[in-house]
Every structure is written in structure tokens, then in C-alpha cells.
Amino acid sequence: MTNLTRHITLPALAPLLFAVLAATPVEVLGCRNRGLLALVVAFASVFGALYAAIRSAQCSRRHDPRNLWWLATSLILMVPPVALLILA
């Protein structure tokens, strides 16, 4: 798996899933279920972003150039929680 796939494409699925959930009509899933699913996606994204930030810091201490990939992953994964705060 390439770095682009691992650090950009796969983490970009979380904001995409959040956007799909937010755009889903209430009649499809119901208000509570749609909100809970969006909350689960946002919390999972926060935990993934924290993991990526920790990995970025570890790579930075070792002067590993992959720290920028992990930093990009962390920034992408922070989109759903920020969107949740904006939409709330």
C-alpha cells in the first residue's frame, strides 16, 4: 500500500462518511440514529487523529520524513469532529 493510499485516501473516508450521514434525510434513518452514527464517526475520527498525531511526534523525534504523512492523516481525521461542532 502506498503512502498516498494509507495516509490520504483511507482517512478521507471518515469525512466522506460523515458528510453522507449529515446529508441523509431524516426519514431514512431517523433523527436519533442518524445523530448517533455521526457521533460514532466523529469519535472514531478523533481517536484516529490522536493516534496519527502521536505517531507523527514519534517520527519527528527520530527525524523520520514520514512524520509529514502522519500529520496530514491527523489533519484529515479532524474534519468530522470540527464539522460536528459546526453543525451542532
DRENTORVO-290261 format. One record per atom (N, C-alpha, C, O, CB): residue number from 1; atom name; x, y, z. Coordinates in Angstrom, 2 decimals, decimal comma, m for minus. Glycine has a CB too. Example, Ala and Ser with C-alpha at 12.3 -4.5 7.8 and 13.67 -1.06 7.14 Angstrom:
BEGIN
<resi->1; name->N; east->13,19; north->m5,69; up->7,80>
<resi->1; name->CA; east->12,30; north->m4,50; up->7,80>
<resi->1; name->C; east->13,20; north->m3,30; up->7,80>
<resi->1; name->O; east->14,24; north->m3,32; up->8,46>
<resi->1; name->CB; east->11,31; north->m4,47; up->9,05>
<resi->2; name->N; east->12,85; north->m2,25; up->7,08>
<resi->2; name->CA; east->13,67; north->m1,06; up->7,14>
<resi->2; name->C; east->12,90; north->0,03; up->7,87>
<resi->2; name->O; east->13,41; north->1,14; up->8,04>
<resi->2; name->CB; east->14,08; north->m0,60; up->5,72>
***
This chain:
BEGIN
<resi->1; name->N; east->0,84; north->m1,16; up->0,00>
<resi->1; name->CA; east->0,00; north->0,00; up->0,00>
<resi->1; name->C; east->0,90; north->1,24; up->0,00>
<resi->1; name->O; east->1,85; north->1,33; up->0,77>
<resi->1; name->CB; east->m0,96; north->m0,01; up->1,21>
<resi->2; name->N; east->0,59; north->2,18; up->m0,86>
<resi->2; name->CA; east->1,42; north->3,37; up->m0,96>
<resi->2; name->C; east->1,08; north->4,36; up->0,16>
<resi->2; name->O; east->0,04; north->4,25; up->0,81>
<resi->2; name->CB; east->1,24; north->4,04; up->m2,34>
<resi->3; name->N; east->1,98; north->5,31; up->0,36>
<resi->3; name->CA; east->1,74; north->6,33; up->1,39>
<resi->3; name->C; east->0,51; north->7,17; up->1,07>
<resi->3; name->O; east->m0,22; north->7,55; up->1,98>
<resi->3; name->CB; east->2,96; north->7,24; up->1,52>
<resi->4; name->N; east->0,29; north->7,45; up->m0,19>
<resi->4; name->CA; east->m0,88; north->8,23; up->m0,58>
<resi->4; name->C; east->m2,17; north->7,51; up->m0,21>
<resi->4; name->O; east->m3,11; north->8,13; up->0,28>
<resi->4; name->CB; east->m0,86; north->8,52; up->m2,08>
<resi->5; name->N; east->m2,21; north->6,22; up->m0,44>
<resi->5; name->CA; east->m3,40; north->5,44; up->m0,09>
<resi->5; name->C; east->m3,57; north->5,34; up->1,41>
<resi->5; name->O; east->m4,67; north->5,53; up->1,92>
<resi->5; name->CB; east->m3,31; north->4,04; up->m0,69>
<resi->6; name->N; east->m2,50; north->5,06; up->2,12>
<resi->6; name->CA; east->m2,56; north->4,84; up->3,56>
<resi->6; name->C; east->m2,85; north->6,12; up->4,34>
<resi->6; name->O; east->m3,60; north->6,09; up->5,31>
<resi->6; name->CB; east->m1,27; north->4,24; up->4,05>
<resi->7; name->N; east->m2,27; north->7,24; up->3,92>
<resi->7; name->CA; east->m2,35; north->8,45; up->4,74>
<resi->7; name->C; east->m3,32; north->9,50; up->4,20>
<resi->7; name->O; east->m3,65; north->10,44; up->4,93>
<resi->7; name->CB; east->m0,99; north->9,04; up->4,85>
<resi->8; name->N; east->m3,77; north->9,38; up->2,99>
<resi->8; name->CA; east->m4,69; north->10,38; up->2,44>
<resi->8; name->C; east->m6,03; north->9,76; up->2,07>
<resi->8; name->O; east->m7,08; north->10,24; up->2,51>
<resi->8; name->CB; east->m4,06; north->11,05; up->1,21>
<resi->9; name->N; east->m6,02; north->8,70; up->1,27>
<resi->9; name->CA; east->m7,26; north->8,14; up->0,75>
<resi->9; name->C; east->m8,08; north->7,46; up->1,84>
<resi->9; name->O; east->m9,27; north->7,73; up->1,96>
<resi->9; name->CB; east->m6,96; north->7,16; up->m0,36>
<resi->10; name->N; east->m7,48; north->6,59; up->2,62>
<resi->10; name->CA; east->m8,24; north->5,89; up->3,67>
<resi->10; name->C; east->m8,76; north->6,83; up->4,76>
<resi->10; name->O; east->m9,92; north->6,71; up->5,14>
<resi->10; name->CB; east->m7,37; north->4,82; up->4,30>
<resi->11; name->N; east->m7,95; north->7,77; up->5,27>
<resi->11; name->CA; east->m8,51; north->8,70; up->6,26>
<resi->11; name->C; east->m9,58; north->9,63; up->5,67>
<resi->11; name->O; east->m10,45; north->10,11; up->6,41>
<resi->11; name->CB; east->m7,40; north->9,54; up->6,86>
<resi->12; name->N; east->m9,54; north->9,87; up->4,39>
<resi->12; name->CA; east->m10,55; north->10,73; up->3,76>
<resi->12; name->C; east->m11,92; north->10,07; up->3,72>
<resi->12; name->O; east->m12,92; north->10,73; up->3,43>
<resi->12; name->CB; east->m10,12; north->11,10; up->2,34>
<resi->13; name->N; east->m11,99; north->8,78; up->4,01>
<resi->13; name->CA; east->m13,28; north->8,11; up->4,06>
<resi->13; name->C; east->m14,11; north->8,56; up->5,27>
<resi->13; name->O; east->m15,34; north->8,56; up->5,20>
<resi->13; name->CB; east->m13,09; north->6,59; up->4,11>
<resi->14; name->N; east->m13,47; north->8,95; up->6,35>
<resi->14; name->CA; east->m14,19; north->9,40; up->7,55>
<resi->14; name->C; east->m14,96; north->10,71; up->7,28>
<resi->14; name->O; east->m16,15; north->10,77; up->7,60>
<resi->14; name->CB; east->m13,21; north->9,60; up->8,72>
<resi->15; name->N; east->m14,34; north->11,75; up->6,70>
<resi->15; name->CA; east->m15,13; north->12,94; up->6,38>
<resi->15; name->C; east->m16,21; north->12,67; up->5,34>
<resi->15; name->O; east->m17,29; north->13,26; up->5,37>
<resi->15; name->CB; east->m14,21; north->14,05; up->5,89>
<resi->16; name->N; east->m15,91; north->11,77; up->4,41>
<resi->16; name->CA; east->m16,90; north->11,43; up->3,40>
<resi->16; name->C; east->m18,11; north->10,74; up->4,03>
<resi->16; name->O; east->m19,25; north->11,06; up->3,71>
<resi->16; name->CB; east->m16,29; north->10,54; up->2,33>
<resi->17; name->N; east->m17,86; north->9,79; up->4,93>
<resi->17; name->CA; east->m18,95; north->9,10; up->5,61>
<resi->17; name->C; east->m19,75; north->10,08; up->6,47>
<resi->17; name->O; east->m20,97; north->9,99; up->6,53>
<resi->17; name->CB; east->m18,40; north->7,96; up->6,48>
<resi->18; name->N; east->m19,07; north->11,00; up->7,13>
<resi->18; name->CA; east->m19,76; north->11,99; up->7,94>
<resi->18; name->C; east->m20,65; north->12,88; up->7,07>
<resi->18; name->O; east->m21,78; north->13,18; up->7,44>
<resi->18; name->CB; east->m18,75; north->12,84; up->8,73>
<resi->19; name->N; east->m20,14; north->13,29; up->5,92>
<resi->19; name->CA; east->m20,92; north->14,13; up->5,02>
<resi->19; name->C; east->m22,14; north->13,38; up->4,49>
<resi->19; name->O; east->m23,22; north->13,96; up->4,36>
<resi->19; name->CB; east->m20,06; north->14,62; up->3,85>
<resi->20; name->N; east->m21,96; north->12,10; up->4,19>
<resi->20; name->CA; east->m23,10; north->11,30; up->3,71>
<resi->20; name->C; east->m24,15; north->11,17; up->4,81>
<resi->20; name->O; east->m25,34; north->11,29; up->4,54>
<resi->20; name->CB; east->m22,62; north->9,90; up->3,25>
<resi->21; name->N; east->m23,71; north->10,94; up->6,04>
<resi->21; name->CA; east->m24,66; north->10,84; up->7,16>
<resi->21; name->C; east->m25,37; north->12,17; up->7,39>
<resi->21; name->O; east->m26,57; north->12,18; up->7,66>
<resi->21; name->CB; east->m23,94; north->10,41; up->8,43>
<resi->22; name->N; east->m24,66; north->13,27; up->7,29>
<resi->22; name->CA; east->m25,27; north->14,57; up->7,52>
<resi->22; name->C; east->m26,25; north->14,92; up->6,40>
<resi->22; name->O; east->m27,22; north->15,64; up->6,64>
<resi->22; name->CB; east->m24,20; north->15,65; up->7,63>
<resi->23; name->N; east->m26,01; north->14,44; up->5,20>
<resi->23; name->CA; east->m26,88; north->14,75; up->4,08>
<resi->23; name->C; east->m28,04; north->13,76; up->3,92>
<resi->23; name->O; east->m28,94; north->13,99; up->3,12>
<resi->23; name->CB; east->m26,07; north->14,78; up->2,81>
<resi->24; name->N; east->m28,02; north->12,69; up->4,68>
<resi->24; name->CA; east->m29,08; north->11,70; up->4,61>
<resi->24; name->C; east->m30,38; north->12,29; up->5,17>
<resi->24; name->O; east->m30,36; north->12,89; up->6,24>
<resi->24; name->CB; east->m28,69; north->10,41; up->5,38>
<resi->25; name->N; east->m31,48; north->12,12; up->4,48>
<resi->25; name->CA; east->m32,75; north->12,64; up->5,01>
<resi->25; name->C; east->m33,13; north->11,94; up->6,32>
<resi->25; name->O; east->m32,80; north->10,77; up->6,54>
<resi->25; name->CB; east->m33,87; north->12,46; up->3,98>
<resi->26; name->N; east->m33,82; north->12,66; up->7,17>
<resi->26; name->CA; east->m34,21; north->12,13; up->8,47>
<resi->26; name->C; east->m35,12; north->10,92; up->8,32>
<resi->26; name->O; east->m35,10; north->10,02; up->9,16>
<resi->26; name->CB; east->m34,90; north->13,22; up->9,31>
<resi->27; name->N; east->m35,91; north->10,88; up->7,27>
<resi->27; name->CA; east->m36,85; north->9,78; up->7,06>
<resi->27; name->C; east->m36,16; north->8,45; up->6,81>
<resi->27; name->O; east->m36,76; north->7,39; up->7,01>
<resi->27; name->CB; east->m37,77; north->10,10; up->5,91>
<resi->28; name->N; east->m34,93; north->8,47; up->6,38>
<resi->28; name->CA; east->m34,22; north->7,23; up->6,05>
<resi->28; name->C; east->m33,77; north->6,50; up->7,31>
<resi->28; name->O; east->m34,05; north->5,32; up->7,48>
<resi->28; name->CB; east->m33,01; north->7,52; up->5,14>
<resi->29; name->N; east->m33,07; north->7,19; up->8,18>
<resi->29; name->CA; east->m32,50; north->6,56; up->9,38>
<resi->29; name->C; east->m33,18; north->6,98; up->10,67>
<resi->29; name->O; east->m33,04; north->6,30; up->11,69>
<resi->29; name->CB; east->m31,03; north->6,87; up->9,47>
<resi->30; name->N; east->m33,89; north->8,04; up->10,65>
<resi->30; name->CA; east->m34,44; north->8,59; up->11,88>
<resi->30; name->C; east->m33,46; north->9,59; up->12,46>
<resi->30; name->O; east->m32,25; north->9,51; up->12,22>
<resi->30; name->CB; east->m34,75; north->7,48; up->12,89>
<resi->31; name->N; east->m33,98; north->10,51; up->13,21>
<resi->31; name->CA; east->m33,15; north->11,61; up->13,73>
<resi->31; name->C; east->m32,12; north->11,09; up->14,74>
<resi->31; name->O; east->m30,95; north->11,44; up->14,66>
<resi->31; name->CB; east->m34,03; north->12,68; up->14,38>
<resi->32; name->N; east->m32,55; north->10,27; up->15,68>
<resi->32; name->CA; east->m31,64; north->9,79; up->16,72>
<resi->32; name->C; east->m30,56; north->8,88; up->16,15>
<resi->32; name->O; east->m29,39; north->9,03; up->16,48>
<resi->32; name->CB; east->m32,43; north->9,04; up->17,81>
<resi->33; name->N; east->m30,94; north->7,96; up->15,29>
<resi->33; name->CA; east->m29,96; north->7,03; up->14,72>
<resi->33; name->C; east->m28,95; north->7,75; up->13,85>
<resi->33; name->O; east->m27,76; north->7,43; up->13,87>
<resi->33; name->CB; east->m30,67; north->5,95; up->13,90>
<resi->34; name->N; east->m29,41; north->8,72; up->13,09>
<resi->34; name->CA; east->m28,51; north->9,48; up->12,23>
<resi->34; name->C; east->m27,52; north->10,27; up->13,09>
<resi->34; name->O; east->m26,33; north->10,33; up->12,76>
<resi->34; name->CB; east->m29,30; north->10,43; up->11,30>
<resi->35; name->N; east->m27,99; north->10,87; up->14,17>
<resi->35; name->CA; east->m27,12; north->11,61; up->15,07>
<resi->35; name->C; east->m26,12; north->10,72; up->15,77>
<resi->35; name->O; east->m24,95; north->11,09; up->15,93>
<resi->35; name->CB; east->m27,94; north->12,34; up->16,08>
<resi->36; name->N; east->m26,57; north->9,55; up->16,20>
<resi->36; name->CA; east->m25,66; north->8,62; up->16,88>
<resi->36; name->C; east->m24,59; north->8,11; up->15,92>
<resi->36; name->O; east->m23,43; north->7,98; up->16,31>
<resi->36; name->CB; east->m26,44; north->7,44; up->17,47>
<resi->37; name->N; east->m24,96; north->7,81; up->14,70>
<resi->37; name->CA; east->m23,97; north->7,36; up->13,72>
<resi->37; name->C; east->m22,95; north->8,46; up->13,43>
<resi->37; name->O; east->m21,75; north->8,18; up->13,32>
<resi->37; name->CB; east->m24,66; north->6,93; up->12,42>
<resi->38; name->N; east->m23,40; north->9,69; up->13,31>
<resi->38; name->CA; east->m22,48; north->10,81; up->13,08>
<resi->38; name->C; east->m21,55; north->10,99; up->14,27>
<resi->38; name->O; east->m20,37; north->11,29; up->14,11>
<resi->38; name->CB; east->m23,26; north->12,11; up->12,81>
<resi->39; name->N; east->m22,08; north->10,80; up->15,47>
<resi->39; name->CA; east->m21,27; north->10,92; up->16,67>
<resi->39; name->C; east->m20,22; north->9,81; up->16,75>
<resi->39; name->O; east->m19,08; north->10,06; up->17,15>
<resi->39; name->CB; east->m22,16; north->10,88; up->17,91>
<resi->40; name->N; east->m20,59; north->8,60; up->16,37>
<resi->40; name->CA; east->m19,65; north->7,48; up->16,36>
<resi->40; name->C; east->m18,52; north->7,74; up->15,36>
<resi->40; name->O; east->m17,35; north->7,50; up->15,65>
<resi->40; name->CB; east->m20,37; north->6,16; up->16,02>
<resi->41; name->N; east->m18,89; north->8,23; up->14,18>
<resi->41; name->CA; east->m17,86; north->8,53; up->13,16>
<resi->41; name->C; east->m16,93; north->9,63; up->13,67>
<resi->41; name->O; east->m15,72; north->9,55; up->13,48>
<resi->41; name->CB; east->m18,52; north->8,96; up->11,82>
<resi->42; name->N; east->m17,49; north->10,65; up->14,32>
<resi->42; name->CA; east->m16,65; north->11,75; up->14,83>
<resi->42; name->C; east->m15,72; north->11,27; up->15,94>
<resi->42; name->O; east->m14,54; north->11,64; up->15,95>
<resi->42; name->CB; east->m17,54; north->12,90; up->15,35>
<resi->43; name->N; east->m16,23; north->10,46; up->16,87>
<resi->43; name->CA; east->m15,36; north->9,96; up->17,95>
<resi->43; name->C; east->m14,28; north->9,02; up->17,42>
<resi->43; name->O; east->m13,13; north->9,10; up->17,85>
<resi->43; name->CB; east->m16,20; north->9,24; up->19,00>
<resi->44; name->N; east->m14,63; north->8,15; up->16,50>
<resi->44; name->CA; east->m13,61; north->7,27; up->15,91>
<resi->44; name->C; east->m12,56; north->8,08; up->15,18>
<resi->44; name->O; east->m11,37; north->7,74; up->15,19>
<resi->44; name->CB; east->m14,27; north->6,25; up->14,95>
<resi->45; name->N; east->m12,99; north->9,15; up->14,55>
<resi->45; name->CA; east->m12,06; north->10,01; up->13,84>
<resi->45; name->C; east->m11,13; north->10,73; up->14,81>
<resi->45; name->O; east->m9,94; north->10,92; up->14,52>
<resi->45; name->CB; east->m12,82; north->11,02; up->12,99>
<resi->46; name->N; east->m11,65; north->11,14; up->15,96>
<resi->46; name->CA; east->m10,81; north->11,80; up->16,97>
<resi->46; name->C; east->m9,75; north->10,83; up->17,48>
<resi->46; name->O; east->m8,58; north->11,19; up->17,60>
<resi->46; name->CB; east->m11,67; north->12,32; up->18,15>
<resi->47; name->N; east->m10,15; north->9,60; up->17,77>
<resi->47; name->CA; east->m9,17; north->8,62; up->18,26>
<resi->47; name->C; east->m8,12; north->8,32; up->17,20>
<resi->47; name->O; east->m6,94; north->8,19; up->17,52>
<resi->47; name->CB; east->m9,88; north->7,32; up->18,69>
<resi->48; name->N; east->m8,53; north->8,21; up->15,94>
<resi->48; name->CA; east->m7,57; north->8,01; up->14,87>
<resi->48; name->C; east->m6,64; north->9,19; up->14,70>
<resi->48; name->O; east->m5,45; north->9,01; up->14,43>
<resi->48; name->CB; east->m8,29; north->7,74; up->13,57>
<resi->49; name->N; east->m7,16; north->10,41; up->14,85>
<resi->49; name->CA; east->m6,32; north->11,60; up->14,74>
<resi->49; name->C; east->m5,32; north->11,68; up->15,88>
<resi->49; name->O; east->m4,18; north->12,08; up->15,67>
<resi->49; name->CB; east->m7,20; north->12,86; up->14,71>
<resi->50; name->N; east->m5,74; north->11,31; up->17,07>
<resi->50; name->CA; east->m4,79; north->11,29; up->18,20>
<resi->50; name->C; east->m3,67; north->10,28; up->17,97>
<resi->50; name->O; east->m2,50; north->10,56; up->18,24>
<resi->50; name->CB; east->m5,52; north->10,96; up->19,50>
<resi->51; name->N; east->m4,03; north->9,10; up->17,47>
<resi->51; name->CA; east->m3,02; north->8,10; up->17,17>
<resi->51; name->C; east->m2,05; north->8,62; up->16,11>
<resi->51; name->O; east->m0,83; north->8,45; up->16,24>
<resi->51; name->CB; east->m3,69; north->6,79; up->16,70>
<resi->52; name->N; east->m2,59; north->9,24; up->15,07>
<resi->52; name->CA; east->m1,74; north->9,76; up->14,00>
<resi->52; name->C; east->m0,85; north->10,89; up->14,50>
<resi->52; name->O; east->0,30; north->11,00; up->14,07>
<resi->52; name->CB; east->m2,59; north->10,25; up->12,83>
<resi->53; name->N; east->m1,35; north->11,72; up->15,40>
<resi->53; name->CA; east->m0,54; north->12,81; up->15,95>
<resi->53; name->C; east->0,61; north->12,26; up->16,80>
<resi->53; name->O; east->1,73; north->12,77; up->16,77>
<resi->53; name->CB; east->m1,41; north->13,76; up->16,78>
<resi->54; name->N; east->0,31; north->11,22; up->17,57>
<resi->54; name->CA; east->1,35; north->10,59; up->18,39>
<resi->54; name->C; east->2,41; north->9,96; up->17,49>
<resi->54; name->O; east->3,61; north->10,10; up->17,75>
<resi->54; name->CB; east->0,75; north->9,53; up->19,33>
<resi->55; name->N; east->1,97; north->9,28; up->16,45>
<resi->55; name->CA; east->2,94; north->8,68; up->15,52>
<resi->55; name->C; east->3,77; north->9,75; up->14,82>
<resi->55; name->O; east->4,96; north->9,56; up->14,59>
<resi->55; name->CB; east->2,22; north->7,81; up->14,47>
<resi->56; name->N; east->3,14; north->10,88; up->14,49>
<resi->56; name->CA; east->3,86; north->11,98; up->13,85>
<resi->56; name->C; east->4,93; north->12,54; up->14,79>
<resi->56; name->O; east->6,05; north->12,84; up->14,36>
<resi->56; name->CB; east->2,89; north->13,09; up->13,44>
<resi->57; name->N; east->4,59; north->12,68; up->16,07>
<resi->57; name->CA; east->5,57; north->13,18; up->17,04>
<resi->57; name->C; east->6,72; north->12,20; up->17,22>
<resi->57; name->O; east->7,87; north->12,61; up->17,34>
<resi->57; name->CB; east->4,89; north->13,44; up->18,38>
<resi->58; name->N; east->6,42; north->10,90; up->17,24>
<resi->58; name->CA; east->7,47; north->9,91; up->17,37>
<resi->58; name->C; east->8,40; north->9,94; up->16,16>
<resi->58; name->O; east->9,62; north->9,87; up->16,31>
<resi->58; name->CB; east->6,87; north->8,51; up->17,53>
<resi->59; name->N; east->7,83; north->10,04; up->14,97>
<resi->59; name->CA; east->8,66; north->10,10; up->13,76>
<resi->59; name->C; east->9,47; north->11,40; up->13,71>
<resi->59; name->O; east->10,59; north->11,41; up->13,21>
<resi->59; name->CB; east->7,78; north->9,98; up->12,51>
<resi->60; name->N; east->8,89; north->12,46; up->14,23>
<resi->60; name->CA; east->9,60; north->13,74; up->14,23>
<resi->60; name->C; east->10,81; north->13,69; up->15,14>
<resi->60; name->O; east->11,86; north->14,25; up->14,82>
<resi->60; name->CB; east->8,66; north->14,86; up->14,65>
<resi->61; name->N; east->10,68; north->13,03; up->16,29>
<resi->61; name->CA; east->11,81; north->12,91; up->17,20>
<resi->61; name->C; east->12,95; north->12,10; up->16,60>
<resi->61; name->O; east->14,12; north->12,34; up->16,90>
<resi->61; name->CB; east->11,37; north->12,28; up->18,51>
<resi->62; name->N; east->12,60; north->11,13; up->15,74>
<resi->62; name->CA; east->13,63; north->10,30; up->15,10>
<resi->62; name->C; east->14,10; north->10,89; up->13,78>
<resi->62; name->O; east->14,90; north->10,27; up->13,07>
<resi->62; name->CB; east->13,10; north->8,89; up->14,86>
<resi->63; name->N; east->13,60; north->12,09; up->13,43>
<resi->63; name->CA; east->13,94; north->12,76; up->12,17>
<resi->63; name->C; east->13,55; north->11,90; up->10,97>
<resi->63; name->O; east->14,26; north->11,85; up->9,96>
<resi->63; name->CB; east->15,43; north->13,08; up->12,13>
<resi->64; name->N; east->12,42; north->11,24; up->11,09>
<resi->64; name->CA; east->11,88; north->10,40; up->10,02>
<resi->64; name->C; east->11,00; north->11,26; up->9,13>
<resi->64; name->O; east->10,11; north->11,96; up->9,63>
<resi->64; name->CB; east->11,08; north->9,19; up->10,60>
<resi->65; name->N; east->11,22; north->11,24; up->7,81>
<resi->65; name->CA; east->10,41; north->12,09; up->6,94>
<resi->65; name->C; east->8,93; north->11,69; up->6,85>
<resi->65; name->O; east->8,13; north->12,44; up->6,28>
<resi->65; name->CB; east->10,99; north->12,09; up->5,57>
<resi->66; name->N; east->8,56; north->10,54; up->7,39>
<resi->66; name->CA; east->7,16; north->10,12; up->7,35>
<resi->66; name->C; east->6,28; north->10,91; up->8,31>
<resi->66; name->O; east->5,06; north->10,75; up->8,30>
<resi->66; name->CB; east->7,06; north->8,66; up->7,67>
<resi->67; name->N; east->6,89; north->11,75; up->9,15>
<resi->67; name->CA; east->6,08; north->12,50; up->10,10>
<resi->67; name->C; east->5,10; north->13,43; up->9,40>
<resi->67; name->O; east->4,03; north->13,70; up->9,94>
<resi->67; name->CB; east->6,97; north->13,30; up->11,04>
<resi->68; name->N; east->5,43; north->13,92; up->8,22>
<resi->68; name->CA; east->4,50; north->14,77; up->7,49>
<resi->68; name->C; east->3,30; north->13,99; up->6,97>
<resi->68; name->O; east->2,20; north->14,53; up->6,90>
<resi->68; name->CB; east->5,22; north->15,44; up->6,32>
<resi->69; name->N; east->3,50; north->12,72; up->6,61>
<resi->69; name->CA; east->2,36; north->11,89; up->6,20>
<resi->69; name->C; east->1,42; north->11,68; up->7,37>
<resi->69; name->O; east->0,20; north->11,76; up->7,22>
<resi->69; name->CB; east->2,85; north->10,54; up->5,64>
<resi->70; name->N; east->1,97; north->11,40; up->8,55>
<resi->70; name->CA; east->1,14; north->11,19; up->9,73>
<resi->70; name->C; east->0,44; north->12,48; up->10,14>
<resi->70; name->O; east->m0,69; north->12,45; up->10,62>
<resi->70; name->CB; east->1,97; north->10,65; up->10,88>
<resi->71; name->N; east->1,10; north->13,60; up->9,96>
<resi->71; name->CA; east->0,48; north->14,88; up->10,27>
<resi->71; name->C; east->m0,69; north->15,16; up->9,33>
<resi->71; name->O; east->m1,73; north->15,65; up->9,76>
<resi->71; name->CB; east->1,52; north->16,02; up->10,19>
<resi->72; name->N; east->m0,51; north->14,85; up->8,06>
<resi->72; name->CA; east->m1,61; north->15,01; up->7,10>
<resi->72; name->C; east->m2,79; north->14,10; up->7,46>
<resi->72; name->O; east->m3,94; north->14,51; up->7,35>
<resi->72; name->CB; east->m1,13; north->14,71; up->5,66>
<resi->73; name->N; east->m2,49; north->12,88; up->7,88>
<resi->73; name->CA; east->m3,54; north->11,96; up->8,31>
<resi->73; name->C; east->m4,30; north->12,54; up->9,49>
<resi->73; name->O; east->m5,53; north->12,47; up->9,53>
<resi->73; name->CB; east->m2,94; north->10,59; up->8,68>
<resi->74; name->N; east->m3,59; north->13,09; up->10,44>
<resi->74; name->CA; east->m4,22; north->13,67; up->11,62>
<resi->74; name->C; east->m5,12; north->14,84; up->11,25>
<resi->74; name->O; east->m6,22; north->14,97; up->11,78>
<resi->74; name->CB; east->m3,16; north->14,12; up->12,62>
<resi->75; name->N; east->m4,66; north->15,69; up->10,35>
<resi->75; name->CA; east->m5,47; north->16,84; up->9,94>
<resi->75; name->C; east->m6,73; north->16,41; up->9,19>
<resi->75; name->O; east->m7,79; north->17,00; up->9,38>
<resi->75; name->CB; east->m4,65; north->17,77; up->9,08>
<resi->76; name->N; east->m6,62; north->15,41; up->8,36>
<resi->76; name->CA; east->m7,79; north->14,91; up->7,63>
<resi->76; name->C; east->m8,80; north->14,30; up->8,58>
<resi->76; name->O; east->m10,01; north->14,49; up->8,42>
<resi->76; name->CB; east->m7,37; north->13,88; up->6,57>
<resi->77; name->N; east->m8,31; north->13,56; up->9,57>
<resi->77; name->CA; east->m9,22; north->12,91; up->10,52>
<resi->77; name->C; east->m9,87; north->13,90; up->11,49>
<resi->77; name->O; east->m10,83; north->13,53; up->12,17>
<resi->77; name->CB; east->m8,47; north->11,86; up->11,30>
<resi->78; name->N; east->m9,39; north->15,12; up->11,57>
<resi->78; name->CA; east->m10,02; north->16,10; up->12,44>
<resi->78; name->C; east->m11,19; north->16,82; up->11,78>
<resi->78; name->O; east->m11,87; north->17,61; up->12,44>
<resi->78; name->CB; east->m9,01; north->17,12; up->12,89>
<resi->79; name->N; east->m11,45; north->16,56; up->10,52>
<resi->79; name->CA; east->m12,56; north->17,22; up->9,82>
<resi->79; name->C; east->m13,92; north->16,83; up->10,39>
<resi->79; name->O; east->m14,73; north->17,73; up->10,64>
<resi->79; name->CB; east->m12,50; north->16,89; up->8,33>
<resi->80; name->N; east->m14,24; north->15,54; up->10,61>
<resi->80; name->CA; east->m15,57; north->15,21; up->11,14>
<resi->80; name->C; east->m15,89; north->15,81; up->12,51>
<resi->80; name->O; east->m17,00; north->16,30; up->12,70>
<resi->80; name->CB; east->m15,71; north->13,73; up->11,22>
<resi->81; name->N; east->m14,97; north->15,79; up->13,48>
<resi->81; name->CA; east->m15,32; north->16,42; up->14,76>
<resi->81; name->C; east->m15,55; north->17,93; up->14,64>
<resi->81; name->O; east->m16,44; north->18,47; up->15,29>
<resi->81; name->CB; east->m14,22; north->16,16; up->15,78>
<resi->82; name->N; east->m14,77; north->18,59; up->13,82>
<resi->82; name->CA; east->m14,97; north->20,03; up->13,63>
<resi->82; name->C; east->m16,31; north->20,28; up->12,93>
<resi->82; name->O; east->m17,03; north->21,21; up->13,29>
<resi->82; name->CB; east->m13,80; north->20,63; up->12,80>
<resi->83; name->N; east->m16,63; north->19,46; up->11,94>
<resi->83; name->CA; east->m17,91; north->19,60; up->11,27>
<resi->83; name->C; east->m19,06; north->19,32; up->12,22>
<resi->83; name->O; east->m20,10; north->19,97; up->12,14>
<resi->83; name->CB; east->m17,99; north->18,66; up->10,07>
<resi->84; name->N; east->m18,90; north->18,37; up->13,12>
<resi->84; name->CA; east->m19,93; north->18,09; up->14,11>
<resi->84; name->C; east->m20,17; north->19,28; up->15,02>
<resi->84; name->O; east->m21,31; north->19,60; up->15,34>
<resi->84; name->CB; east->m19,55; north->16,87; up->14,93>
<resi->85; name->N; east->m19,09; north->19,94; up->15,43>
<resi->85; name->CA; east->m19,23; north->21,13; up->16,26>
<resi->85; name->C; east->m19,89; north->22,28; up->15,50>
<resi->85; name->O; east->m20,68; north->23,03; up->16,08>
<resi->85; name->CB; east->m17,86; north->21,57; up->16,77>
<resi->86; name->N; east->m19,58; north->22,40; up->14,24>
<resi->86; name->CA; east->m20,18; north->23,47; up->13,43>
<resi->86; name->C; east->m21,67; north->23,21; up->13,22>
<resi->86; name->O; east->m22,48; north->24,13; up->13,30>
<resi->86; name->CB; east->m19,46; north->23,59; up->12,08>
<resi->87; name->N; east->m22,02; north->21,95; up->12,95>
<resi->87; name->CA; east->m23,42; north->21,62; up->12,66>
<resi->87; name->C; east->m24,28; north->21,54; up->13,93>
<resi->87; name->O; east->m25,51; north->21,60; up->13,84>
<resi->87; name->CB; east->m23,49; north->20,31; up->11,92>
<resi->88; name->N; east->m23,66; north->21,40; up->15,07>
<resi->88; name->CA; east->m24,44; north->21,23; up->16,31>
<resi->88; name->C; east->m25,06; north->22,50; up->16,79>
<resi->88; name->O; east->m25,75; north->22,50; up->17,82>
<resi->88; name->CB; east->m23,58; north->20,67; up->17,40>
***
